[in-house]
Every structure is written in C-alpha cells, then in structure tokens.
C-alpha cells in the first residue's frame, strides 16, 4: 500500500498541475475571445476570468496540500 502511495502521490500532483493549466488556458482563451467580440465589457469579463482562474488554482493547491499531508503519514 505504501509503495503505491509513493508512486501515486507525485502523479496526483502532476495530474492536478496539468489539469489546472489546461483549465486556466481554456478560461483565458474564452475571455480573450469574449473581449474581442465585446471590448466595452472587457473589465467585467476580465474580473470574471480572474476569479475563475483563482478557483482553478485553489483546486491545484488543495491537491498539493493533500499530497503533503499523505506523504507525512508514510
């Protein structure tokens, strides 16, 4: 069991980082397209994008926290 955790925990952090990067990339892409279509609404679109990116990044940090806690138990 501990051998599986030693292999799986770093993979979990890597998966969370890749997933977070993809999610942020999609969010920024959509925001840039929206700003291109409606430049007058850029401040509202940008604020929504920043909040969404913060939530995505928070999920990645929570995954890192869980991994550090579980590694401490090994």
MOPAC internal coordinates of N, CA, C and O (Angstrom, degrees):
PM7 1SCF
backbone

  N    0.0000 0     0.00 0     0.00 0    0    0    0
  C    1.4520 1     0.00 0     0.00 0    1    0    0
  C    1.5217 1   111.31 1     0.00 0    2    1    0
  O    1.2310 1   120.51 1   134.92 1    3    2    1
  N    1.3325 1   116.64 1   -45.08 1    3    2    1
  C    1.4673 1   118.77 1  -178.40 1    5    3    2
  C    1.5289 1   110.92 1   -68.27 1    6    5    3
  O    1.2310 1   120.33 1   148.82 1    7    6    5
  N    1.3517 1   116.97 1   -31.18 1    7    6    5
  C    1.4655 1   118.80 1   177.87 1    9    7    6
  C    1.5197 1   110.69 1   -65.90 1   10    9    7
  O    1.2310 1   120.55 1   141.20 1   11   10    9
  N    1.3253 1   116.55 1   -38.80 1   11   10    9
  C    1.4618 1   119.77 1   177.29 1   13   11   10
  C    1.5212 1   111.38 1   -65.18 1   14   13   11
  O    1.2310 1   120.33 1   141.96 1   15   14   13
  N    1.3173 1   116.97 1   -38.04 1   15   14   13
  C    1.4565 1   119.97 1   178.27 1   17   15   14
  C    1.5269 1   111.36 1   -67.64 1   18   17   15
  O    1.2310 1   120.66 1   141.99 1   19   18   17
  N    1.3246 1   116.34 1   -38.01 1   19   18   17
  C    1.4675 1   119.29 1   179.74 1   21   19   18
  C    1.5319 1   111.22 1   -64.37 1   22   21   19
  O    1.2310 1   120.14 1   150.01 1   23   22   21
  N    1.3155 1   117.35 1   -29.99 1   23   22   21
  C    1.4636 1   121.27 1   177.54 1   25   23   22
  C    1.5253 1   110.59 1   -85.98 1   26   25   23
  O    1.2310 1   120.62 1   139.03 1   27   26   25
  N    1.3130 1   116.41 1   -40.97 1   27   26   25
  C    1.4586 1   120.84 1  -172.99 1   29   27   26
  C    1.5150 1   115.15 1   -75.81 1   30   29   27
  O    1.2310 1   119.88 1   148.18 1   31   30   29
  N    1.3227 1   117.83 1   -31.82 1   31   30   29
  C    1.4665 1   119.91 1  -176.85 1   33   31   30
  C    1.5249 1   112.88 1   -64.32 1   34   33   31
  O    1.2310 1   118.65 1   132.18 1   35   34   33
  N    1.3296 1   120.19 1   -47.82 1   35   34   33
  C    1.4745 1   118.23 1   176.27 1   37   35   34
  C    1.5251 1   112.65 1   -63.63 1   38   37   35
  O    1.2310 1   120.60 1   146.94 1   39   38   37
  N    1.3181 1   116.46 1   -33.06 1   39   38   37
  C    1.4584 1   119.40 1   176.90 1   41   39   38
  C    1.5272 1   110.85 1   -66.42 1   42   41   39
  O    1.2310 1   120.48 1   146.06 1   43   42   41
  N    1.3224 1   116.70 1   -33.94 1   43   42   41
  C    1.4531 1   120.73 1   178.26 1   45   43   42
  C    1.5277 1   110.67 1   -65.76 1   46   45   43
  O    1.2310 1   120.14 1   138.45 1   47   46   45
  N    1.3196 1   117.33 1   -41.55 1   47   46   45
  C    1.4686 1   120.66 1   178.16 1   49   47   46
  C    1.5318 1   109.76 1   -65.34 1   50   49   47
  O    1.2310 1   120.49 1   137.01 1   51   50   49
  N    1.3124 1   116.67 1   -42.99 1   51   50   49
  C    1.4647 1   120.15 1   178.55 1   53   51   50
  C    1.5203 1   111.96 1   -62.74 1   54   53   51
  O    1.2310 1   120.78 1   137.44 1   55   54   53
  N    1.3189 1   116.11 1   -42.56 1   55   54   53
  C    1.4628 1   119.79 1   177.57 1   57   55   54
  C    1.5113 1   112.34 1   -63.34 1   58   57   55
  O    1.2310 1   120.52 1   139.61 1   59   58   57
  N    1.3196 1   116.62 1   -40.39 1   59   58   57
  C    1.4660 1   120.26 1   178.17 1   61   59   58
  C    1.5193 1   110.89 1   -66.20 1   62   61   59
  O    1.2310 1   120.22 1   141.01 1   63   62   61
  N    1.3285 1   117.19 1   -38.99 1   63   62   61
  C    1.4668 1   120.14 1   179.26 1   65   63   62
  C    1.5275 1   111.05 1   -66.41 1   66   65   63
  O    1.2310 1   120.52 1   136.88 1   67   66   65
  N    1.3137 1   116.61 1   -43.12 1   67   66   65
  C    1.4687 1   120.18 1   178.67 1   69   67   66
  C    1.5228 1   110.45 1   -65.56 1   70   69   67
  O    1.2310 1   120.48 1   135.98 1   71   70   69
  N    1.3275 1   116.69 1   -44.02 1   71   70   69
  C    1.4612 1   120.12 1   178.93 1   73   71   70
  C    1.5183 1   112.26 1   -62.99 1   74   73   71
  O    1.2310 1   120.75 1   138.17 1   75   74   73
  N    1.3266 1   116.16 1   -41.83 1   75   74   73
  C    1.4622 1   120.09 1   177.59 1   77   75   74
  C    1.5187 1   111.98 1   -64.21 1   78   77   75
  O    1.2310 1   120.43 1   139.24 1   79   78   77
  N    1.3237 1   116.77 1   -40.76 1   79   78   77
  C    1.4636 1   120.53 1   179.38 1   81   79   78
  C    1.5263 1   111.25 1   -65.24 1   82   81   79
  O    1.2310 1   120.41 1   139.18 1   83   82   81
  N    1.3071 1   116.82 1   -40.82 1   83   82   81
  C    1.4620 1   120.13 1   177.59 1   85   83   82
  C    1.5216 1   110.36 1   -65.26 1   86   85   83
  O    1.2310 1   120.37 1   136.50 1   87   86   85
  N    1.3376 1   116.90 1   -43.50 1   87   86   85
  C    1.4632 1   120.52 1   179.95 1   89   87   86
  C    1.5181 1   112.29 1   -63.02 1   90   89   87
  O    1.2310 1   120.32 1   136.87 1   91   90   89
  N    1.3251 1   117.00 1   -43.13 1   91   90   89
  C    1.4655 1   120.21 1   178.75 1   93   91   90
  C    1.5261 1   110.13 1   -66.97 1   94   93   91
  O    1.2310 1   119.96 1   140.90 1   95   94   93
  N    1.3067 1   117.68 1   -39.10 1   95   94   93
  C    1.4654 1   120.67 1   177.91 1   97   95   94
  C    1.5163 1   112.20 1   -61.47 1   98   97   95
  O    1.2310 1   120.55 1   137.07 1   99   98   97
  N    1.3303 1   116.55 1   -42.93 1   99   98   97
  C    1.4637 1   120.43 1   178.37 1  101   99   98
  C    1.5242 1   110.57 1   -66.01 1  102  101   99
  O    1.2310 1   120.20 1   139.06 1  103  102  101
  N    1.3276 1   117.21 1   -40.94 1  103  102  101
  C    1.4689 1   120.70 1  -179.76 1  105  103  102
  C    1.5249 1   111.20 1   -64.28 1  106  105  103
  O    1.2310 1   120.18 1   136.32 1  107  106  105
  N    1.3217 1   117.26 1   -43.68 1  107  106  105
  C    1.4662 1   120.58 1  -179.77 1  109  107  106
  C    1.5273 1   110.44 1   -67.37 1  110  109  107
  O    1.2310 1   120.57 1   139.71 1  111  110  109
  N    1.3278 1   116.52 1   -40.29 1  111  110  109
  C    1.4674 1   120.22 1   178.25 1  113  111  110
  C    1.5198 1   110.95 1   -59.92 1  114  113  111
  O    1.2310 1   120.68 1   133.76 1  115  114  113
  N    1.3152 1   116.30 1   -46.24 1  115  114  113
  C    1.4662 1   120.31 1   179.97 1  117  115  114
  C    1.5222 1   111.18 1   -65.47 1  118  117  115
  O    1.2310 1   120.12 1   141.20 1  119  118  117
  N    1.3153 1   117.38 1   -38.80 1  119  118  117
  C    1.4668 1   120.37 1   179.02 1  121  119  118
  C    1.5188 1   110.98 1   -66.14 1  122  121  119
  O    1.2310 1   119.92 1   138.94 1  123  122  121
  N    1.3275 1   117.75 1   -41.06 1  123  122  121
  C    1.4631 1   119.97 1   179.23 1  125  123  122
  C    1.5237 1   111.10 1   -65.73 1  126  125  123
  O    1.2310 1   120.10 1   141.36 1  127  126  125
  N    1.3248 1   117.41 1   -38.64 1  127  126  125
  C    1.4619 1   120.09 1   176.31 1  129  127  126
  C    1.5250 1   111.00 1   -64.70 1  130  129  127
  O    1.2310 1   120.59 1   139.19 1  131  130  129
  N    1.3210 1   116.49 1   -40.81 1  131  130  129
  C    1.4659 1   120.34 1   179.47 1  133  131  130
  C    1.5287 1   111.29 1   -66.25 1  134  133  131
  O    1.2310 1   120.32 1   139.71 1  135  134  133
  N    1.3156 1   117.00 1   -40.29 1  135  134  133
  C    1.4675 1   120.33 1   178.09 1  137  135  134
  C    1.5301 1   110.05 1   -66.63 1  138  137  135
  O    1.2310 1   120.31 1   144.46 1  139  138  137
  N    1.3261 1   117.00 1   -35.54 1  139  138  137
  C    1.4564 1   120.50 1   176.86 1  141  139  138
  C    1.5208 1   112.05 1   -64.35 1  142  141  139
  O    1.2310 1   120.45 1   145.61 1  143  142  141
  N    1.3190 1   116.75 1   -34.39 1  143  142  141
  C    1.4705 1   120.58 1   179.45 1  145  143  142
  C    1.5175 1   112.36 1   -79.92 1  146  145  143
  O    1.2310 1   120.49 1   143.42 1  147  146  145
  N    1.3307 1   116.67 1   -36.58 1  147  146  145
  C    1.4668 1   121.39 1  -178.09 1  149  147  146
  C    1.5215 1   109.81 1  -133.74 1  150  149  147
  O    1.2310 1   120.08 1   -99.39 1  151  150  149
  N    1.3052 1   117.45 1    80.61 1  151  150  149
  C    1.4739 1   119.90 1  -177.88 1  153  151  150
  C    1.5247 1   113.45 1   -62.52 1  154  153  151
  O    1.2310 1   119.88 1   152.54 1  155  154  153
  N    1.3215 1   117.83 1   -27.46 1  155  154  153
  C    1.4663 1   119.68 1  -178.87 1  157  155  154
  C    1.5263 1   112.62 1   -69.55 1  158  157  155
  O    1.2310 1   119.92 1   160.60 1  159  158  157
  N    1.3095 1   117.76 1   -19.40 1  159  158  157
  C    1.4645 1   121.46 1   179.29 1  161  159  158
  C    1.5207 1   111.88 1  -100.43 1  162  161  159
  O    1.2310 1   120.12 1  -160.63 1  163  162  161
  N    1.3222 1   117.37 1    19.37 1  163  162  161
  C    1.4662 1   119.90 1  -172.97 1  165  163  162
  C    1.5262 1   112.91 1   -63.77 1  166  165  163
  O    1.2310 1   119.66 1   144.41 1  167  166  165
  N    1.3312 1   118.26 1   -35.59 1  167  166  165
  C    1.4710 1   118.75 1  -178.48 1  169  167  166
  C    1.5265 1   111.14 1   -66.87 1  170  169  167
  O    1.2310 1   119.87 1   139.61 1  171  170  169
  N    1.3284 1   117.85 1   -40.39 1  171  170  169
  C    1.4729 1   120.46 1   177.95 1  173  171  170
  C    1.5188 1   111.35 1   -67.91 1  174  173  171
  O    1.2310 1   120.67 1   138.41 1  175  174  173
  N    1.3170 1   116.33 1   -41.59 1  175  174  173
  C    1.4658 1   120.45 1   179.91 1  177  175  174
  C    1.5297 1   109.97 1   -65.24 1  178  177  175
  O    1.2310 1   120.84 1   137.46 1  179  178  177
  N    1.3314 1   116.00 1   -42.54 1  179  178  177
  C    1.4575 1   119.69 1  -179.17 1  181  179  178
  C    1.5220 1   111.38 1   -64.87 1  182  181  179
  O    1.2310 1   120.11 1   140.03 1  183  182  181
  N    1.3272 1   117.40 1   -39.97 1  183  182  181
  C    1.4680 1   120.38 1   179.25 1  185  183  182
  C    1.5276 1   110.83 1   -64.32 1  186  185  183
  O    1.2310 1   120.31 1   136.80 1  187  186  185
  N    1.3201 1   117.01 1   -43.20 1  187  186  185
  C    1.4704 1   120.47 1   177.99 1  189  187  186
  C    1.5289 1   110.92 1   -63.58 1  190  189  187
  O    1.2310 1   120.51 1   140.91 1  191  190  189
  N    1.3297 1   116.64 1   -39.09 1  191  190  189
  C    1.4628 1   120.22 1   179.20 1  193  191  190
  C    1.5253 1   111.04 1   -64.94 1  194  193  191
  O    1.2310 1   120.18 1   136.60 1  195  194  193
  N    1.3237 1   117.26 1   -43.40 1  195  194  193
  C    1.4684 1   120.86 1  -178.87 1  197  195  194
  C    1.5291 1   110.48 1   -63.88 1  198  197  195
  O    1.2310 1   120.15 1   137.61 1  199  198  197
  N    1.3278 1   117.32 1   -42.39 1  199  198  197
  C    1.4706 1   120.54 1   178.38 1  201  199  198
  C    1.5239 1   110.27 1   -63.90 1  202  201  199
  O    1.2310 1   120.26 1   136.37 1  203  202  201
  N    1.3296 1   117.10 1   -43.63 1  203  202  201
  C    1.4646 1   120.34 1   178.29 1  205  203  202
  C    1.5116 1   112.37 1   -62.70 1  206  205  203
  O    1.2310 1   120.40 1   138.34 1  207  206  205
  N    1.3248 1   116.84 1   -41.66 1  207  206  205
  C    1.4679 1   120.50 1   178.55 1  209  207  206
  C    1.5244 1   111.36 1   -65.51 1  210  209  207
  O    1.2310 1   120.44 1   145.39 1  211  210  209
  N    1.3280 1   116.77 1   -34.61 1  211  210  209
  C    1.4647 1   119.90 1   177.69 1  213  211  210
  C    1.5214 1   110.69 1   -65.16 1  214  213  211
  O    1.2310 1   120.29 1   139.71 1  215  214  213
  N    1.3347 1   117.05 1   -40.29 1  215  214  213
  C    1.4628 1   119.72 1   177.62 1  217  215  214
  C    1.5294 1   111.43 1   -65.92 1  218  217  215
  O    1.2310 1   120.23 1   139.58 1  219  218  217
  N    1.3152 1   117.16 1   -40.42 1  219  218  217
  C    1.4641 1   120.72 1   178.08 1  221  219  218
  C    1.5284 1   110.10 1   -62.71 1  222  221  219
  O    1.2310 1   120.76 1   135.79 1  223  222  221
  N    1.3133 1   116.15 1   -44.21 1  223  222  221
  C    1.4696 1   120.30 1  -179.97 1  225  223  222
  C    1.5262 1   111.04 1   -65.99 1  226  225  223
  O    1.2310 1   120.37 1   144.78 1  227  226  225
  N    1.3261 1   116.90 1   -35.22 1  227  226  225
  C    1.4643 1   120.59 1   178.57 1  229  227  226
  C    1.5253 1   111.01 1   -62.36 1  230  229  227
  O    1.2310 1   120.45 1   140.34 1  231  230  229
  N    1.3230 1   116.74 1   -39.66 1  231  230  229
  C    1.4671 1   119.26 1   178.26 1  233  231  230
  C    1.5253 1   110.97 1   -62.96 1  234  233  231
  O    1.2310 1   120.29 1   141.04 1  235  234  233
  N    1.3188 1   117.06 1   -38.96 1  235  234  233
  C    1.4651 1   120.29 1   177.30 1  237  235  234
  C    1.5290 1   110.68 1   -64.48 1  238  237  235
  O    1.2310 1   120.36 1   138.28 1  239  238  237
  N    1.3210 1   116.93 1   -41.72 1  239  238  237
  C    1.4660 1   120.15 1   179.28 1  241  239  238
  C    1.5281 1   111.52 1   -67.27 1  242  241  239
  O    1.2310 1   120.02 1   143.28 1  243  242  241
  N    1.3277 1   117.56 1   -36.72 1  243  242  241
  C    1.4624 1   120.11 1   176.21 1  245  243  242
  C    1.5210 1   110.45 1   -62.71 1  246  245  243
  O    1.2310 1   120.02 1   141.84 1  247  246  245
  N    1.3184 1   117.58 1   -38.16 1  247  246  245
  C    1.4617 1   120.84 1   177.56 1  249  247  246
  C    1.5295 1   110.28 1   -63.42 1  250  249  247
  O    1.2310 1   120.73 1   136.57 1  251  250  249
  N    1.3385 1   116.21 1   -43.43 1  251  250  249
  C    1.4696 1   118.78 1   177.20 1  253  251  250
  C    1.5126 1   111.56 1   -61.63 1  254  253  251
  O    1.2310 1   120.27 1   139.66 1  255  254  253
  N    1.3054 1   117.10 1   -40.34 1  255  254  253
  C    1.4648 1   121.17 1   179.14 1  257  255  254
  C    1.5302 1   110.71 1   -62.39 1  258  257  255
  O    1.2310 1   120.45 1   135.33 1  259  258  257
  N    1.3119 1   116.75 1   -44.67 1  259  258  257
  C    1.4736 1   120.67 1   179.07 1  261  259  258
  C    1.5275 1   109.94 1   -61.68 1  262  261  259
  O    1.2310 1   120.18 1   138.23 1  263  262  261
  N    1.3250 1   117.26 1   -41.77 1  263  262  261
  C    1.4632 1   120.70 1  -179.78 1  265  263  262
  C    1.5230 1   110.45 1   -64.02 1  266  265  263
  O    1.2310 1   119.90 1   136.28 1  267  266  265
  N    1.3387 1   117.80 1   -43.72 1  267  266  265
  C    1.4605 1   119.82 1   178.76 1  269  267  266
  C    1.5187 1   111.80 1   -62.82 1  270  269  267
  O    1.2310 1   119.96 1   141.01 1  271  270  269
  N    1.3159 1   117.68 1   -38.99 1  271  270  269
  C    1.4663 1   120.88 1   178.24 1  273  271  270
  C    1.5250 1   110.39 1   -65.32 1  274  273  271
  O    1.2310 1   120.74 1   135.58 1  275  274  273
  N    1.3274 1   116.20 1   -44.42 1  275  274  273
  C    1.4633 1   119.21 1  -179.58 1  277  275  274
  C    1.5310 1   111.71 1   -68.08 1  278  277  275
  O    1.2310 1   119.87 1   144.28 1  279  278  277
  N    1.3333 1   117.86 1   -35.72 1  279  278  277
  C    1.4656 1   119.58 1   176.99 1  281  279  278
  C    1.5161 1   111.26 1   -66.04 1  282  281  279
  O    1.2310 1   120.27 1   148.18 1  283  282  281
  N    1.3162 1   117.08 1   -31.82 1  283  282  281
  C    1.4602 1   120.49 1   177.19 1  285  283  282
  C    1.5267 1   111.76 1   -66.90 1  286  285  283
  O    1.2310 1   120.52 1   154.65 1  287  286  285
  N    1.3297 1   116.62 1   -25.35 1  287  286  285
  C    1.4606 1   120.87 1  -179.96 1  289  287  286
  C    1.5263 1   112.35 1   -80.21 1  290  289  287
  O    1.2310 1   120.37 1   162.55 1  291  290  289
  N    1.3446 1   116.90 1   -17.45 1  291  290  289
  C    1.4706 1   119.76 1  -177.26 1  293  291  290
  C    1.5091 1   112.15 1   -74.07 1  294  293  291
  O    1.2310 1   120.10 1   180.00 1  295  294  293

